[in-house]
Structures are given as structure tokens and as C-alpha cells.
Amino acid sequence: MSRPTPNDLVQAIRELPRDPDRGFTFMGSDRKERFLSFAEMEREAKRRAALLAELDLPKGSRIALVLPQPYDFVLSFLGAVFGGYVPVPVYPRASFKNADGYIDTLSHIVSASGSRVVLAASGNLPVIEKLREREIDQPVIANVEEIFAEGREGGPFRDPALSPDDLCFLQFTSGSTSKPKGVMVTHRNLIANTTSFLGPHGLNRRDDDLAVSWLPLFHDMGLIGFVLGPLVCNINVYLMPTEIFARAPKLWLETISARKATITYAPNFAYQLAIKRMKERDIEKLDLSTLRVAGSGAEPIRAATLLQFAEHFGPAGFREEAFLPSYGMAESTLAITFHELGTKLRIDRVSAKAMREGRAEPAKDGEEALEIVGCGRPFPGHDLRIVDENGQDVGERIVGEVLTRGPSVTSGYFQNEEATRNAFMGDFLRTGDLAYMADAYIYICGRVKDLIIVRGENHYPQDIEWLVGDLEGVRRGNVIAFSTVVNDVEELVVAAEANSTDAENLRRTIPVAVVEEFGIRPHHVAIVPLGTLPKTSSGKVQRQKARLLYEDGALAEHA
């Protein structure tokens, strides 16, 4: 990135090269494609900014975006920023099983952000209009197809006169343990993070890069990784609607192959799904040899999944060295650490017994072991600490909570002083994640709040969930392990989605498998109908919510 570092997103876009062949390709829900050069994106952003100005909103007003299609989302987001407003990405209705639950969350986000306007696609309007029934300061609800209709022009574009410390957008957390909170991402945070993860110590962007993504744009990995980062750093992008990936996951890899893409990213489950859905005859038609970065993050990374993917798609030219495990969160804008580019995975094989005592000791031959994927080192200018429950630094290979600081770390949560205060220890962000360091590499183990402690031993829920998810009859990725107190003693509960015909057998086989692998017997195994375990809008299991449902007797089980 030879050009000077911009101060804000608007400046970054204005300074992009005017090459008509560089820009974004948007796939619609009908699979038709539309290409916009960077210059065309800037012009459309200015047009939308001028039309938003007709709403007579003061600078810094928040605008909620409920737009599932990438084309309208990206251009409306940029229109808000070019207008001096603060976009607030919101999960679409499809992320929720029922309309009431969705309106509860939407109402909370609109109220917590103080959004003056909700921009929505026409298909979402009937549900969004139910906001009128809620006791909140009512926003203007605008149909994106009408307000930005082709041919409509506002007044002359007015420069927003942004400063680096102005809010760029509010990123609401996925709410896996509590109500979503609005992370305040400034232009300074955004530029610092994107130039870090796309710079020499990150992806080391190249002029011939093409990034392909189906990731939801209302979450940080999709939004920053595949929209804002490429705009700051001049990278061509191909965006697919998330709904198309859900229906036809093969299209993701077929698009990478057809477009000769170099960069993609996905959570662990997507790599697992690709293995399941794509057979030998499909792989014969693929060419994944151009893919130099296949990032992994957003949920626990399973070594077995990545190794299986590399083997499964090796005949199509995929290389294990393309995998790029990473670690980050919304509160650090996006990424904190990256695996070393172009190198094989670092998989630490540690003693399961020692890990239960909080020590990551290398496993001896024949010993029960856990495999943990290394997520790399922090970016230059960013610091990491691993601390115990008293905030004291721990030694190498000792598990503790991750703290971080640096220019990517945001200042906290919008209009939520208590949550902001609790999120920091001095000038370090408390991530709430458990990890250990080994040879300057970080290895993520789980969440502090989710740790299961039974008879003095620590158990990481994802390890139990992965084991149970591999059993026949269980819906993989739809298992939750959590603890509950029974007669003043902490006990393990496992909830798994399965068909009713498999319930009786699984109630017998799950305890046997868990005892054999981890040495603890579940107090209860709940076999529940498909699609009933609580998840966030990004598909992460909600362990604390599942625990509360179980303790309230509200976790619906098969008879």
C-alpha cells in the first residue's frame, strides 16, 4: 500500500484509483451480477448522501440499515457515511425464528443507538412496521427502493468534513450472552485495523487480489473484511448474498474457481459444510489453486475440519498453506492476530488432563490430547496479555483471559457507561476469551463465561460439543454444553438437536461418549427438535441462554 494512509473512509474512497476495471461485483438473489467501479461507487454514495440530506438530519445521526442484499446495503452504508451520518447495520428478519423475537431485537438496537431512520428493503417492511407498536422514540421507516430510486437526485453533495475520531459506524454485538451492545468504531479505528490486516503483517494485499465473500454484511467480518477493508486498501471484491450460500454452498467455491479468486474467509462450519456437500465429481470441476488466503475465524476453529478440507479439496489445487486462522472481535474493530501468511497450520497437541487444570502442556505419546489451532501474533502497535482472575500476567502455556490494546481497540459501547467500564482493565480491553501463549503465538480455548468447572477440573464446551456433534443422529453444529448447579454442585448438561426417532438412543450413547473422552458424566442429556436451540444472528450457539431455558424448564425436549 504505497499511497498515504487516509484519515477517514470518505478520503480513502476518494483517493482510490480511477481504473474502470477495479471495483465490486454484486450478485443478486436471482444470481444476476452487477459490477460497479470504485468511481461509480463513489458517485452513487454521494447521490444517496444527498437524498438522505433531504430528511434534514443533523451530522452524526444514526441510520439503521435492514438490507439483506449486498448491493443496497453497501451503497446505503456508504451514502450514510458520505452524508456525515452513522450507519447501524441490523440483522435481517431471516436470522430469527419468529417475528416477535426479531422486533424485540430490532426495537432494542434502534432505541439503544438512537437511530432516527430505519432504511429497509420492501420485503422487510411489513415486519419492521411493527416497531410502531413499541414504546420507543419512533424513527422514520424508509423504503430503500423508493428513497434511492434510480433517477432521483437530491441537492448538491456537501462534504461531511469528517475527523479521524468521528464515529464511522455502530457495530452491534451478536448478543451471545446479553443484549446486543453498540460498539463505537471510529474512522481512526477502521483505518488502523484495515491497514493492519491487509498490510505486510496481515494479508499483504496485491494488485491482482480478488476477494469473494458470502458473509453477512451486518457483522464485522463481512462488513470490514470484505467491504470497508477493500475500499481502504484498493482490493477487487465479489459479494454473494448470504441466503444463496445457505441454499447452495457449492456456489461459494464454484465462484472462487470461476473468478480465480485469491482471498476468501469463512467460519469453521462453512468449511465443514463444503466437505459434506461437494463430492469427487464436483471437485474435478474446481480450480482452487489461485486461492492464497482461506481465512478462518468468528467461531472456534477445529483443526480436524481444516485438515479434512485441505485433503478433500487438494485435488482441486487447494493448499493447506492458504489457511489463515485469525482472532478478533467487534470491540477491536475486527482482527487482533493473524497466522503467518503462507505457512502450514500450527496445531498444538496438548494434554487434556493438564488443560483441565489450566495448563497447556504438550501431550505425551498415547496420552489423551486436545488439538488447538494457533491464531498467530498481534499486529504491530497492538499488545496482548494473558492474565489470571486477579489481573496478573500468567506464564507461557498457562490459560488465562486475553487482554488487548492498540489503535484498533474501540473506546467502548454507545451510551452504555457501565458496560464500557466493565470491558476495560486500565487501558486494556477485557476480551472475555480464554487463551494461552506458546512461542509468541496465541491459542484460543473458549469463553470465560462458558467454562465448565466440574469437580475442580476445567472443561471447554466446544470440545464436548464437537464430540457429540460427530455422533450419528446428532445435527452437527447444533449442540450446546453448559453447566448448572444441582444441590450446590456444578454439573454438566448437554443439549443436542436430533430427530425424535433418534432421541432414545442418543440419551444412551451421548453420556457414554462424554465419559469415555472427558471423564465426566452429564447430569442430563436433552434431545431437542431441529432448529430449537438458541443461536445469535451470526449462528453462534447461545450457551448462557440455553442454560437459562433449561433451568426454567423451557428447553423443549423430545419425549
N, C-alpha and C positions, 0 to 999 in steps of 0.2 A: 504494500500500500504506500506508493511513493507520494501521493498527494497529501497536503497538510491535513491534520486531524481537524474535523469540523467541530464547531461549538454546540450544534443542535441538529435535530433531524431535518429541519427545513433547509438549513445550509447544506447539509450532506447531499440532499436530493438535488438542490440547485447546481451543485458542483459535479454531478455525475456527467460522464462523457456523453456527447450527443450522437453516439453511434446508433443508427436506426435499427440495428440488429441486436442490440442489448436491451434486456428488459424482462418482463414477466409474461409467461403464458398461463392463462387461466382455463381450466377445464370446468365446464358447467355440469349440472346434474344430468343433462342429456348427453354428456360426453363430448359435446362440441367444444372446440378450442378457440380462444381469443387472445391474441398477442398485443401487448402494449409496450412500446419502447419506454425507457426511463423518461424521455422528454414528454411523451404522451401522458404518462402517469402524473408528471408534474402539472401539466395543463389541466388534466381532469381534477386533480386535487385542488387547484386554485378555483376552478369553476364551482366545485362543491363547497369550498370555503366561502365564496361569495354568496351562494344560495343560503348557506347556514346563517350568514350575517343578517339576512332579512328577518330572522327570528329575534333580532335585537337582544342578543345575549352578551353580557359583559365578558371581557377576556378572562380565561381560566374557568369558565362554566363547564361543568361536566356533561357529557353526552353519552348515554348508554347505547351500545350497539348490539342488537339482537339479529345478527345477519349470518346465517349458516353458509351462504355461498361465498367463496373466496373473492370473486370479482368485486361485489358490492361491499364486502367487509373491508378489504384493503383500501379501496378508493375512498370510502366514507371515513375510515380511520385517518387517512392522510388529509382528507378535506377538513376534518376537525382540527388536526394539528396545524395545518396551514392557516386556519382561521383563528388560531390562538386559543382554542378550546382544549379540553382534556377528555379524550375518549376513554370509555369504560367498557371493555369487552365483557359480554354476558353470555353465559351458556345458552344454547338453544333449547327449545322445548324437548327435542329428541333425547336429551340427557336425563330426563325424568320419566318415571313410570306413570305418574298421574299429574293432571293439570294443577290440582290444588298445591301439591308439593312444589311444583315449578313456580307458581305465583308467589308462594311463601318466600322462596329464594330470590326471585326477581324483585319482589317488594323490598326485601332486606337490602339488596345491593343498590337499588335506586335510592332508597332512603339513606343508607349509610354513606353513599357517595354524593348525595345531594344533587343527583342528575336532574337537569332542567328539561332535557329532551330524551325520549327513547326513540331511536331510529330502528325500524323493524321492517322485515320483508312482509309482503301482503299475506303470505301463508301463515305467518305467526300472529297476525293482528287479532283474530278472534279470541285467542288465549290472552294476549297481552292487554286487551281492553279490560280484562278482569281486574287490572290494577285499580280501576275506578272504584272498586268495592273496598279497597284497603284504606286505612286511616294513615295516609302519608301525604306529604306535600306533593300534589299531583303534577307530574311532568306533562309536557306536550308529547303526544304519541304521534309520530310521523311515519308515513308510508314511504320507504326509501325509493320505490319505483315512481312515486309521484313527485316528491320534493326534488329528486335529481333526474327527472325525466329528460330524455335526450332532446336537445333543442332549447331547454330552459337556460336562461342566463341571468345571473344576479348583477349587482353593480360592479364597479371596478374592484379588482383584488387589492386588499390592504395588507401590507407587510405586518405579520404578527409581532415583530420586534421581540423575539424570544431571547432569554438569557439561559446560560447552562443550568442554572438552579431552578428554572421553571419546571413544573410538573409536565412530563410528556404524556403519561397515561397512568391510570389506576389499574393494577392487576389484582383482581380479587382471588384470594387463595381458594383452593378446591374444597376446603372445609372438611378434611378427613376426621378431625377431632372436635371442631367447633364451628360456629357460624363463619361464613367467609369474611375475611378482613381485606380491606383495600390497601395493597402495598403501593407506596408512593414512589414511582420510578421517574426520576428527573432526566432531562436531556444529558446532563453530565454522567449520570449512572449508565444510561443507554450507550453513549459513545464509548465510555471506558470499558464496558463489558463486551460490546460487539467488536471493538478493535483488538481486545484481548483474545477472544475465542476464534476470531478469523485471522489473527496476525501470526507472526513467526512462531510463537509459543502455543498456538492453537491449531487451526486447520491450515494455516499458511496458504491463504487463498491464491488462486491462479487465474489468469485471464481466461483460460479455457474451461473454467468450472461451470457446471450446471447442477443446481440443487433441485431435487424432486421431493415433494412432501405431500402427504395426505393429512398431516397432523392438524388437530383443531386450532384455529387461529385465535380462539378466546383463551388459550392457555399459553404460558410463556415460551415453551419450546417451539410451538408452531409459529407464534407471532414474532418473537425476537430472532429465533434461529433461522426462519425461512422467509421473513418479510423485512423486518427492520434491519437486521444484520446485513443481509444482502444489499439493501438500499444504502446503508452507510458505507459498505465496502465494495460496491460495484460487482455484484455476482448475478448471473442469469438464474432465473427460478422458474420451475414448472409446478403449479399448485393444483392439486386434485381435491374435490370435496371429500370431507371425512366420510360422509354417507356412502360414497362409492366404494371406498376401501372396505367399509363394513359389509357391503353386499358382494364385492368382488375383489378380495385381497390380492388375487393374482395380478390384477391390473397395475398394482404398485411396481412390482418387479418387471412386468412387461413394458411399462413406460420407461423405467430406468434403462432397460435393454434397448428399446427402440430409439431413445433420445441420446444414448451414450452418456448418461449422467455420471457425474463424478462424486456427488455428495447426497446422502440421504440420512435419515435419523428415525428411530422408532423405539418404543418401549419393548421390553422383553417379550410380551405376549404376541406382538406382531411378527417377530421372528419365528416364534413357535407356531403361529397360525400359518405362516408361509410354508414351513416344513410339512405341516399336515395337509395343506390344500394343493401343493404343487407336486405332481408325480413326475416320474422319469421322462415321460413323453412331453411334459410341459417344459422341463428343464432343458431338453435338447434344443428348444427353440430360443433359449435365452442367451444373451451375451452380457455378463456382468463384469467383464474384465476391465472396463473403464472406471468402475466404482472404487475410488481411492479412500473414501470415508463412509463407513456404515456406523453411525453413532448409536449408542445405547444409553438410555437414562430414563428418568421420570418415574421409574418403579424399580424394585430390587432386580439386580442383574444376575441371572442364573448362568453359571459357567457352562453347564451341560447344554443349555439351549444354544448358546453362541457356537460352541464346538460342533454341535449337531448341524447347525445352519451352514457352517463353513464346509463340513463334509458333504452335506446334501447338495449344496449349490457349487461345490468345487468343479464339477464337470462343465458348469456354465462360465467358468473363469473367475469365480469369486475367491478371494484370498483372505485368510484369517487376519492378515496384517491390516486389512481395511477396517476392522472393528475398532471403534473409538469409544470405550466406556468413559463416562463423564459423571460429574457430581455437581449439583447446584440446586437452586430453589428460587422462588419468586422474590424472596427478600434480598437475594444477591443479584437481582435483575434476571439472570439466567444461570450461567455456569460459574463454578468456583475452580474446579480442577478438570484437566483433560489428561487422558492416557497419552503416552508418547506416540506421535503420529508415525504410521508406517511400520510399527513393531508388533510382534505377536502379543497376545493377551498375557497379562501377568495374573496367574491364578495361584493363590496362596492356599496350600493344603494344610489345614490346622487341626489340632487335636480337639475333637468335640468335647471331651471331658474338661480340658483346660478352658475352653471357651465358656463352658457353663459356670466357670469361676472367674470369668472376665479377663482371661489371658489368651492371647493368640499364639500359642506355641506350635511350631511346625510338627506335624503328625509323624509318628514313627511308623515304620512298615507294619502293616497288619492292624494298626490302631484305627478305631472309629474316627472318621475325619469329616470335616466340612471344607468345601471349596468356595473361596471368596475371591471375587474378581477385583483387581486393583483399578482404581479410578483416577490414577495419575497424581500430578503435583499441582499446587496452586499457581495461578498466573503471576507473572512479575508484578510487584506492587501490592499483592494480596497476601495476607498472612492466615495461617491455620494454627489452632491449638487444639489439643485433646485434653480434657480436664475431668476430674472426678466430681462427685456430687457436692464437694466443698469449693469447687472452682480452682483446685490446684492442678497444675500440669502433671500428667502421668508420663511414664517412660514408654520407650518403644515396645510395641506389641501388647500394650495394656489398653483394654477397651474403655472408652470414656465418651463424653459428649463433645461434639465438634463445635468449636467457636471460630468465627472468621471475621476479618475486617479488610477494608480496601475500598477503592473508588467505586467498585461495582455494588457495594453494600448500600442498600437504601436506608433512609432515615427512620423508617417505621411505617405505621399504619395510619391511614387518613382519618383524622378526627377521632382517634382512639388512643388516648394518652396511656391508659392502663396497659393495654396490650403492647404498646410500644415500649413502655418502661420494662415490662416483663421479658421483652425479647432481647434485651441487651445486658451484658455483664461488662461494665465500663464501656469502652468503645468497641467491644467485640459483640457481634451478633451471636446469640444462642440459637443454634440451628435445630435443636431437639433431636438430632441424629446421633446414633452411636457408631463409633468407628475406632480403628487403631491405625497407627503409622508403622510402616516397615520399609527400611531403605528409602526414606523420604516419599514413599507412595502411600496414598490413603486407601483404606479398605473399609467400606461401609457395611455395617452389621444390621442396622434396623433403627427403629424409633425408640427414644427413651420411654415415652408413654406406653408403648406397646409391649415392652419387655415383659416376659412371663417368668416369674420367680417362684419355683415350686421346690419346697424343702431345701431352700438355700442355694439352689442352682439356677443359673440364667438360661432361658430358652428363647430363641429368636423366632417369632411367629411365622415368618416367611419360610423357615426351614420345615416346620411342621406342615404348613400349607402346601408346599411343593411336594412333599412326600405323599400326602393324602390326595393331592390333585393327580398324581400318577396312577392311582388305584383304578381298576376297571369299574366303570359305572359312575364315577365322580366327574362332574363337569369341571375340567381344568380351568384354573384362574378364578374359580368361584368357590373358594374355601376360605374360612376365617378361623384363626386360632386366637383365643383370648383367655384371660384369667378371670376368675370370680372367687369371692370369699365364701367358703362353706364352713360353718362352725369355727369361725376365726382363723381358718387356714386357707391359703391361696391354692386354688385348684385350676386345672386346665379344662377348657371346653373347646370342642371342635365342631364347627357348623359347616356343612357341605351341601351343595346343590346336586340333586340327582333325581331321576325318575322314581315314582313311588314303587315300581316293581323291584328296584334295587335297594330300597331302604333297609329292609330287614337284614339282608346280607352285609351291607356296609356298616351297620351298627355292630356287627361282629368283627369284621375284618379291619376296620379303622383302629380300634384300640390295640389289636394285636400288632399292627404295623408300627404304631407310635411307640408302644412299649419296647418292641424289638430294636427300633432305631434310636430312641431317645431315653429309654429307661423310665418313662413316666406313663401312668395310665390316665387317660382322660376321665374326669369326673362324669362328663356327659358328652355324648355324640349326637348332635342334632342334624338329621337329614331333612332338608327343606326343599320345596318345589323350585324348579328352574326359574331364575330371574327374580328371586325374592331377597337375596342377601343385599344389605345396603352398600352402595358404592357412591363415590363422588362423581361429579360431572365428567371427570377425566378418566373414569373407570377404575380408580383405586378403591380397594376394599376399605370399608369404614369399621375398623375393629372396635373402637370405643362405642360406636352406635350399636353395633351388633351385641356388645356386652350389655348395654342398657336394655335393648329389646329382650334379650334372654332373661335378665334379672326381673323385668316387668312381666314376664310370661307372654310376651308379644311376638316371639320368634316362631312363626307358623311352621310346624313340623308335619311330615307325613305320618299317618297313623301307623 
